[in-house]
């Protein structure tokens, strides 16, 4: 094992440690809030939402974390692409309407 590499990269690791801890704290905080909401809804047996959260909890228990993260990242990419397409269509529609307005005057 090459310990010289570890010693060389140690200052960079120490420098980025506060950011890593910050991300950890934020993720833990929002994860805890979400868990409280899910638990409260499931305890109160709110008709549709409770059943959705039961499916969510069952899915999360039975799926490996790496698969979930991969699916979330792909879903985020697809949402981003969808937003670009919608924005492009909006700009095209706005441009056509603006051109027809200019031509009618």
C-alpha positions as CSV (number, residue, x, y, z in Angstrom):
1,X,0.0,0.0,0.0
2,X,1.3,3.4,-1.0
3,X,1.0,5.6,2.1
4,X,2.8,8.5,0.4
5,X,-0.3,9.2,-1.7
6,X,-2.4,9.4,1.4
7,X,0.0,11.8,3.0
8,X,0.1,13.9,-0.2
9,X,-3.7,14.2,-0.4
10,X,-4.3,14.7,3.3
11,X,-4.2,18.5,3.2
12,X,-6.9,18.5,0.5
13,X,-9.0,16.1,2.5
14,X,-8.7,18.3,5.6
15,X,-9.5,21.4,3.6
16,X,-12.7,19.9,2.2
17,X,-13.9,18.3,5.5
18,X,-16.1,21.3,6.5
19,X,-18.0,21.1,3.3
20,X,-18.5,17.4,3.7
21,X,-19.8,17.8,7.3
22,X,-22.1,20.7,6.1
23,X,-23.6,18.4,3.4
24,X,-24.0,15.6,6.0
25,X,-25.8,17.8,8.5
26,X,-28.1,19.3,5.9
27,X,-29.0,15.9,4.4
28,X,-29.5,14.4,7.9
29,X,-31.7,17.3,9.0
30,X,-34.0,17.2,5.9
31,X,-34.0,13.4,6.0
32,X,-35.1,13.5,9.6
33,X,-37.9,16.0,8.9
34,X,-39.1,13.8,6.0
35,X,-39.0,10.7,8.2
36,X,-41.1,12.5,10.9
37,X,-43.7,13.5,8.2
38,X,-43.9,9.9,6.9
39,X,-44.2,8.4,10.4
40,X,-46.9,10.9,11.4
41,X,-48.9,10.3,8.3
42,X,-48.6,6.5,8.6
43,X,-49.6,6.6,12.3
44,X,-52.6,8.8,11.7
45,X,-53.7,6.5,8.8
46,X,-54.5,9.4,6.3
47,X,-56.2,7.4,3.5
48,X,-54.3,7.9,0.3
49,X,-51.1,9.5,1.6
50,X,-50.6,6.8,4.2
51,X,-50.8,4.0,1.6
52,X,-48.4,5.9,-0.7
53,X,-45.9,6.3,2.1
54,X,-46.3,2.6,3.0
55,X,-45.3,1.7,-0.6
56,X,-42.4,4.2,-0.3
57,X,-41.2,2.7,2.9
58,X,-41.4,-0.8,1.5
59,X,-39.5,0.2,-1.6
60,X,-36.8,1.9,0.4
61,X,-36.3,-1.1,2.7
62,X,-36.0,-3.5,-0.2
63,X,-33.8,-1.5,-2.5
64,X,-30.0,-1.0,-2.3
65,X,-29.0,2.6,-1.8
66,X,-26.8,2.7,-4.9
67,X,-29.7,1.7,-7.1
68,X,-31.9,4.4,-5.5
69,X,-29.2,7.1,-6.0
70,X,-28.7,6.0,-9.6
71,X,-32.4,6.2,-10.3
72,X,-32.7,9.6,-8.6
73,X,-29.8,11.0,-10.7
74,X,-31.3,9.7,-13.9
75,X,-34.7,11.1,-13.0
76,X,-33.2,14.5,-12.2
77,X,-31.5,14.4,-15.6
78,X,-34.8,13.6,-17.3
79,X,-36.6,16.4,-15.4
80,X,-33.9,18.8,-16.4
81,X,-34.2,17.8,-20.1
82,X,-38.0,18.1,-19.9
83,X,-37.7,21.6,-18.5
84,X,-35.4,22.6,-21.4
85,X,-37.9,21.2,-23.9
86,X,-40.8,23.0,-22.3
87,X,-38.8,26.3,-22.1
88,X,-37.8,25.9,-25.8
89,X,-41.4,25.3,-26.8
90,X,-42.5,28.4,-24.8
91,X,-39.8,30.6,-26.5
92,X,-40.9,29.3,-29.9
93,X,-44.6,30.0,-29.2
94,X,-43.7,33.5,-27.8
95,X,-41.6,34.2,-30.8
96,X,-44.4,33.2,-33.3
97,X,-46.9,35.3,-31.4
98,X,-44.6,38.3,-31.3
99,X,-43.9,37.9,-35.1
100,X,-47.7,37.8,-35.8
101,X,-48.2,40.8,-33.6
102,X,-45.5,42.8,-35.4
103,X,-46.8,41.8,-38.9
104,X,-50.4,42.8,-38.0
105,X,-49.3,46.4,-37.1
